[in-house]
Amino acid sequence: MKVYFRLTDSGGGANVLINGIADALKREGHECYLDYLPRWVDILPPAGRFFTNAWPEADIVHGDVFTGFYPEKKPFVFTFHHVVHDTTLTYRTYAQRFYYRLLKSYEQRALNNASAVVCPSEYTRREVARVFGSQNSRLIYNGIETDFFKPAPTARKKYSISPKKTVLLFTGNLIRRKGCDLLPEIMHTLGPDYLLLLTCGMRGTRPLPIENCLNLGSVPGAQLPEIYNLCDMLLFPTRLEGFGLSVAEGMACARPVVSTKCSALPELVDDGATGLLCTTDNVEEFAKKIRWLRKHPEERAAMGAAARQRIVEHFSLQRMTNSYLALYKELLDT
């Protein structure tokens, strides 16, 4: 099978997902071609047509909202990574509100042009149905390469981290949707016995004003397992996730997560068993549950082991790839 992946170069979870699928398909003998469009195509999808080198030999085209703007002559699989029109989110500036109205029209067009629509969580499926009235989307959970993201010994001395510190990790783009504005207040509430490791997916992002923080900047993908294994737990006070890729990666490294009980996170995190979920925007609750994990190292280790097992059993890269491959074959047989 020959699969043509076309997407914008966002540097986020969507790119990680598609690269993972392509690599897995190649290992099974399928041909894949990845075509990355400039990031600014997110703002003006029609222009993306001029930057796309269509692969005439492809059997299937697989892309995102911005590359689904025009209909395809071949079956087009549209992965709807997350719906940002949740009524609980508020966008502060006129420019943001204008962009998301524009984005909604792009998403509707991609839905209309798709041969199949895939969502990475039941939450995203419900949002697609609520916002767009589309009832035909399919659920394929995102997958993690569990032979790459796995528990491993790490040397905190390399990063000059005191063994007395309880180390938290936030990894992802520093945007309000992911709750990055809550991190300074959470860390201030916790105090100097805690250290936050901070990575950012977007280059050039300004560091947050946090004293008890080690800002690692943009970390190469090959280094991420080491960073996950440096921490005692993952801190992720997000407000909306279509899936929660960084949470799943941390869980695969046997790290419990303290995150938000919202959007897709309850599907990924078994509250009380693989991590602890908090009320959205509740800084005190986040701090309380982080302190509990610090005081109960045996329970923390058990949660980490259970988190790893949950990812291996339900959210592996191979499981996701097999599901997409079955979908591709189904479309080609119709």
N, C-alpha and C positions, 0 to 999 in steps of 0.2 A: 504494500500500500504506500502511496505517496501523499504526504500531508504537508500543506502549505500553511504555516503559521504566520499571521500578519497582525501586528499590534504596535501601539505607540511605545516609545522608550521612556517609560515612567520611572523606572528604577525601583518600583514597588513590588508588592506581592504578586501582582498579575504576571510580571516578567518572570519571577521565580517559578510560578506555577507552570507557565508555558515551557520554560527551559527544562523543567523536570520531566514534563510529559514527552517532549521531543527527545531528550536523552534516553528515556526508557524505551520509546518506540524504536530508536536507532539500535539499541542493544538487542532488540527482538528482530532486527533485519529489515525494518521499514525505512523508507526514505523520507527525510524531513528537511524542509527549508524554512528558516526563520527570517522574516523581513520586518525590520524595525523602522517605524516612521518617526520623524522628528517629534519631540515632545510637544511643540506648539500646535501640532495637529489636534491636540485635545480641545483647543479653542476653535479651530476652523477645520472640521473633518472633511468638507468637500475638497480642500486642497490636498488631502492625503492621496488622492487619486494620482496626482502628478509625481509622487515619490514612491509609488509602489511598482516593483518589478514583478508583474504577475508571472507565476510559474505555470506554463501551459500544460505541463505533464502531470500536475497535481490531480489527485482523485477527490480530495477534501480540502476545503479552506476553513481554517479555524482562527477566529479573531475576537476582538473586543468591540465595545460600543462604537469607538471612533473609526474602526476599520470596517464596520458593517454598514457604512453610510450608503454604499451603492449595492444593488443586487448583484449576485454572482451567477455565472453560468454553470457553476458546479455547486454541489451541496455545501452550504455555509453553516458552520457550528458557531453559535454566539454564546460565549460564557459571560453571564451577567454577574460580575464579581461582587458587587454590592449596590444596593439602592439607597441613594443619599437623600431621599425625599421623606424620611421618617418625620412624623409630625412632632416628635420630641426634640428635634434639632432646630436651632434658630441660627440664621445667618445674619451677621451683624451689619455688613455694609451693603450698599446698593449694588456694587459690582458683584458681590457674592450671590445676591438674590437673582440678579440678571443672568449670571452664568448658569446657575442651577435650573432656571427656567429654560434656557437654551439647551442645556444638557438633556433635559427631559425630552425635548423634540428629537435630539440625536438618538436617544435610547429607543424611542418609539419607532424611529425609522429602521434601526438595527433589528428590532423585534419583527418588524414587517418583512424584512429581507432574509431572515434566518430560516434555514431548513429545520434547525433544532436549537432550542434555547436551554442552556444548562445553568443551574444555580448551585452554589457550593454549600448551601444550608437550607433547612426547611424555613427558617426565618426569611431568607432572601426570596424563596419561592412565594411565601405569603405576601411579601411586599410587592413583588412583580404583579401578582394577581390584584392586590389592592390598588396600586397606583395606575397600572396599565390595563387591567381587566384581562390579562393573559393567563389562561388556565392550563397551558400546555407545556410549561417549563418542566425540566427533569432535574432530579436531585443527583448530583455526583459530588460527594465531599472532596475537598482538596486533600492531597496526600503529601506525606513527609518521607524523605529518604532516610529510613531509620538505621541504615548502615553508616550514614554520614553524621546525622544528628543522633548522638548516643552518649551515655555517661562516659566520662574519661577523667583521669587525674589531671589537675592543673596546678601550676605553681603561682600562687598569689604574690610571691616575692617579686616575680617578674614585673608586676604592676604596682609594687610597693604598697600592697594592701595589708593592713594589720590583721593578724589572725583573731583579734578580739572583736572585729567589726562583723556585724550581720550585713551581708552584701545583697542588695536588691539589684535588679536589672530591668531597665526599660529599653526596648529596641523597636524602632519604627520611625516613621516620619513625625516630626514635632509639629503636629497640627491639632487644632482644638477638638476635632472629631475624635481623636485618640486620647483626649484627656490630658495632654501634656501641660496645660495650664494648671492642673491640680498637683503636679509633681512637687513644685516648690513648697506648697503648703503641707503636703503629706510628709515630706522629708523634714520640714521645720518642726512639725508635731512629733515626729519620731525622735529627733535629737541626734547628738554626735555619736551614739553607739551604732548607728546605721550608716551605710555608705551606698549611694546609688550609682551604679554604672549606667552610663547613658550613651546609646548609639543613635545615629540618625541616618535614615535612608537617603535623604536629600543633601547634596553637597551645598556648602555655603550658608547653612542654617545657623543663626545666632545661638550661642549656648544659653541655657536657662539659668536664672539667678538662684542657684542652689549651692550652699556652702559645703554640705556633706555629700559631694558629688564628684565623680571622676568621669569627665567627658571624653569619650573615646572617638568621637566624630563618626565619619562614614567608615564602617568596618567592611573589608572585603568579605564576600560570601564564604570563601575558604576558611576564614578565621572565626566565623560565627559559632561553631560548636565549642571552641575554646572559651569564648566569651560567655556562652550559656553555662558552661561548667564552672565558671568562676563564681557564679552567684549562688546564694542559698535559696532564693525564690525569685520568681518573676513578678514584677509589679506592672499592671496594665489597666489603668483606670479609664478605659475607652468609653465612649458614648454610643458608638455604632460600629459593628463589624459584620461584614458579609460572611466571614468565616472566622478569622483570627489566626493567620498563618504564623506569626511570631510566637503566639501562645502555644500553638501545636509544636513548633520547633523546640521551645523550652521544655515542654512536657516530654518530648522524645528524648531529651537529655536528662530525664528523671528529676526535673525541677518542678515543685508545686507552684501554682500560680495564684496570685491574689488579683482578681479582676472584677469586672462589673457584671451584675446579673441583668443583662440586657442583650438585645438583638440575638446574634448567633452563639454567644458565649456559653449559655447553658447546655447547648447541644454538644459542645466540645469539652467543657469542664464539668465533671461530676462533683457538684458542690459538697464539700465535706470529705470526699474520698480522694480526689486528685488535685484539689485546690479549694480556695475559699472565694465565694462571690459576694460582692457588696452592692449596696444601693448606689445608683448613679449619683455622682457628685458628693457623696458622703465621706468627707475627709476623715472624720473621727472614726468611722467604721473601718476604713482602710487601715488606719494606724492601729486600731484595736486588734484586727485579725493578723496583721504583720507581727505585732508584739506576741500574740498567742503562739504563732509558729516559731518565733525565736525561743520562747520558754519551753517548748515541747519538741526537742530535736528528734526524738524517736517517731513521733507522729508525723513530723515533717519528712523524715526519710521514707516512711511508709507511703505517704501521699505521693512523693516523687516516684517511687517504684510503681505505684498504681497508675500514675500519669503516663509513664513510659509504656506500660502494658496496654493502656487504653489506645494510645496512638498506634502501636504495633498491630493491634487486633482490628481497629476500626478506621484508621486514617493513614494507611501506608500509601506510599507512592505507587506501588505495584497494584494495589486495589483500585486506585483512581485511574491508572493507565488502562487497566483491563476494562473498566467501565466505559472510558472514552473509545477504546478500540471497538468494543461491541456496538457502540452508537454509530461510529463511522461505517462499520460493516452493514448495519441496519439501513442506513441512508443509501448506501450504494446498491443494496439489494431491492430497494423500492423503485 
